[in-house]
């Protein structure tokens, strides 16, 4: 009888162990199912993130394509309008739509910011036609800034003080840019009158001193003193602002 009781105890113990193993197996299966659901959920989230990333990539790509198209179209329109005038104005239009007036003998007296008569005559002809293009429905909403930049050489009379040369040229370049802006803004012209409010929002003047010198050689070792003394009209589009907003939304 004692042997039978011992057998029953072992039997009960085995049954208990079987129950424990069964609970472990069930728990394991539940955990596997839970992990599977989490994995599927994570996969869905990953797919969603990838879709959103692709959408943002496509948006940036479309903006870049539009920007390039707008720049190319503007370049064509500027060349069409001013092609016959560039040589006599001693000016040029770059690929990024900067219009450079680089004849210092026409622009200002040396070391002065008063606009010479010949340059005033050029601005009288150039600026209303320039704004007619930029203010057109085709471009006005895409333009962030129309900037006049004054540029100088890297010298100042007989001075050898780097500080004096820099500060004097910075002041001179800013004064020249301001004078050109003031003259253009004040022109008595129908086109300027129509666009005056828009100009107030987008028209700027920047003195650059000798930050962007011009060179005579491709290796940029020989400074071109004459071409460094120039005035530039630059157009900045709103594309960078749009891309920045997209990047902010991604973060």
Beta strands, then each sheet from edge to edge (+ up, - down):
strand 1: 91-93
strand 2: 99-101
strand 3: 143-151
strand 4: 203-207
strand 5: 230-237
sheet 1: 1+ 2- 5+ 3- 4-
end
